[in-house]
Amino acid sequence: MSSAQPITGLKPGQVPKHAFLCGDPARIDRITADWEGTTEACNVREYRVVTGTWGGIPMAAASTGIGAPSTAVLVEELVKLGVHTFVRIGNSGGLAPDLELGDLVVTTGAVRDDGTSRSYVLPEYPAVADHELVGALLGAAQERGARCRAGITWSLDAFYMRNAVLTADGGMGSMSVGDYWTADHPNRIADLRAARVQNCEMESGVLLTLAGLFGVRAGCICVVSDRTPWPGPSEIDLDRNMGQCIEIALDAMLQVA
């Protein structure tokens, strides 16, 4: 029987114990730009994995694709291959009214509004970031003078259904086909804001849940690339401040490694 993982094809010994995760395969090159001895270990479907050395420590950078199901597949296979520390570098929507585009949010815990993590464990099980990684990320952000805060992240499944656009009258409208909506949707966003949830994205909930279940450590740092509800296309910037976000994640990983 082959020892290769069934989806990525990765084999024992190919992946170091410390790994960065991002959604977009194109971001891998930015994360590993200054690494030594980089090697592409995997490029299958949405999964691209590059290994190398940073600050004398063997590391990997891996893309998860969008959302919880694909993230869970990759995390499962990487943990089985010995990875024990994960840092997610991502984009997110800002929920807190005072967040600006380009601000950074370090997730302390996630609202698990996804189906995949519920397939693993009851919904009351918490999705909590590793405290050492949270401290390292915040410390690195402070040293670099970044606008960064720690807080709760809303981790969701349906990108278009769970987000909203700003309407002409200042209310919230649907982003889905045919303006499809449910009656409770604007209330859900308002309730999460009232609960001081900082940002929303699609992978932290399942990552932190699986880290807890599998006995590994994980943390997340995300750029605020848009705000919910979206004022319009001009208020979406997936690349603003991503460079600093990557630098902070690299600094933090070196500290804990």
N, C-alpha and C positions, 0 to 999 in steps of 0.2 A: 504494500500500500504506500502511495506517495505521501511524503511528509509535508508537501506543499499545502498551503491554505486554499480552500476550494474557490474562493472568489478572486483574491488578489494574486494567488500563485506564489506568494512569499514563503520562504523556507526558513527553518531555524538557523540562526546565525547571521541573517541578512539585515536585521533591524536592531539598532541600539536601544538602550533602555529608556532614553529620554526622547520624546517626540512632540513636535508642534503639529497642530491640526488647523486646517483652514478649509473653507468651502470650495474655493476656486482653484483648480489645478494650476492656473497661470500665476497664482501668488507664490507658489513653491519657489520659483526662481528668485523672487525678491527676498524671501526668508533666508535662502541659502547662498545669497550673492557673495558673501565674504567667507564662506566656509572653505576648508581645505579638503581635498580628496573627495569631491562630490561624485556620487554614482547614482544613476537612476535605477532603483531596485524594482520598480513596478510602474506600469502605465496601462491600466486596464479600466475600461468604462470611465467612471468619474474619479477613480482612484489613481493618483500619481504619488509615488513615494521616492524621495531622494534622501540619501544618507551622506554623511560627511563628518567633519570634525570642526567644532567651534570652541575656541578657548581651551583647546586640548581635550575636550570632552566629545566622544562620539555621540551624534544626535541624528534624528530623522525629522523630515518635514513631509507631511502627508495630507492629501486633499480628501475631503469627505463627501463632496457634492453637497446638494442642498437638502437639509432636513434630517429628521431623526432616523428614519429607516436605514438610509445609506450610512449615516454616522455610526449606528450600532453595529453594522456589518464590519466596518473597518476597525472599530475599537475592539470588538470580539477577537478578530484575527491578530491584531497587534498585541493584545494582552496575552494571547496564547503563545505568541512568539517571544514574550519576556519583557515587553514595554511596561514600565511601572509608573512613569510620570508623563502627564499630558498637559500641554498648554494650548488652548484654542485661541487663535488670532482671527477675529472676524469683524463683519459689519453688523450694525444693529440700528433699529429705529429708536429715537428718543421719546420716552413717555413723560418724564419729568419736565415740567414747563420751562425750567431754567437751563436745560441742556442745550448746547449749541452744536451746529455741525462741526465735526472734528474733535469734539470732546471724547474722552475715553471713559469707559465704565468697566470696572473689575467686578465680576459677578461673585457675590458671597453665597447666594443660593438662588434656585430657579423655581418659578411657578411652572409646574409640569402640565402644560396644556397640549400635550402630544399623546398620540396613541401608542407609540413604540415603547416608551418607558413603562406604560401601564400593562404592556404585555409581559413585562418582566416581574413586576412587583406591585402591590396594592398602592393606590394613589396617595395614601397618607404617608408613604415612605418619603423622606426628604431628599431633595437633590441639593447637596451642600458641597461647596468648593473646599479644597484642602487649605487649612488655615495658613500653613507655611507658604504656599504658593500665593495666596491672597496678600500676605505681608510682603513677600518679595516683589510682587508686581506693583503694589502701592509704593514701596520704597524706591524701586527703580524709576517709577513715574515722577516721584518727588525730586529725585536727583537730577532728572532731565527737565524739570520745570514744566511738566505737562499738566494740562487741565484734565484731571482724572479724579474719579470718585469710586467708592465701593457701594454696592447695593444689590437689591433683588432684581433679577431678570425674568421677564415673561418669555418662556420658551414655547413656541407655538408650532402648529403643523401647516395650516392653510395660509399661504402668503397673501393671496388676494382676499380671502374671506375674513381673515382676522385683522387685516389692516383697513384703513379708511382714508378717504380724501376729504379735504375741507370744502364745504359747499359755499355758495355765494352768500347765504344768510348766516354764515359762521357756524353752521352745524356740521355733522359728519355724514358722509355718503359712502355708498358701496364702491369697491374697486373691482367687483366681480362682474361676470358676463351678465348683461341685461339688468344691471344694478341689483342683482340678487342680494337679499339681505334677510336676516332674521330679526325679530322684534327686540331681542335682548342684546344685540351686538353693540350698539353705542353705549349701553349701560355697562357692558363688560369692560370696555376701555376706560370709562369714567371710574368704575369701581377699582380697577388696578391702579389708576393714578391716585385715587384716594388712599390706597394701601401703600403708597410711596414706592411702587415699583418703578425702577429707573428707565429700563430700556426693554426692547423686545427683539428676539431673533429666533432661530429655529433649531439650534443644536445643543445648547448648554444643558437643557433639562435631561436629555438622554445621556450625554457624556458624564455629567455629575452623578446621575443615578447609577450608571454602570460602574463608575469608579468606586462608589460606595459598596455595591454588591460584590465586586471582584477584588476589593482590597488593594486598589491602586490609588494614586493621587492625581487630581486634575484641577485645573484652574482655567479661567476664561478672561480675556481682555478684548473688548470690542470698541471700534470707532462708532460714534454716532454719525451715520451717513445720511439719515433723513429723520423727519419727525412725524409722529402719529398724532392727529391725522395729517396726511401729506398736503401742504399748501399747493403743490404743483410740481411739475418736472424740474423746474429750476432749483428746487430745494432738495434734490437727490444728488449726492456726491459720494460714490462708492470708494473714491481714492483719497479723499481729503484726510490728511494726517495718518494715513496707513503706514508711512515710513517710520514715524515716531512710535506707533503702536508696535511694530515689529521690533524696533530697537529695545523697547522696554521689555517685551517678552523674552528676547534673547538675554538681556541683562538678568532678568529674574530666573530664567532656567539655569544660567551659570551659577547663580548664588545657591540654588537648592541642590544642584548637582555636585 
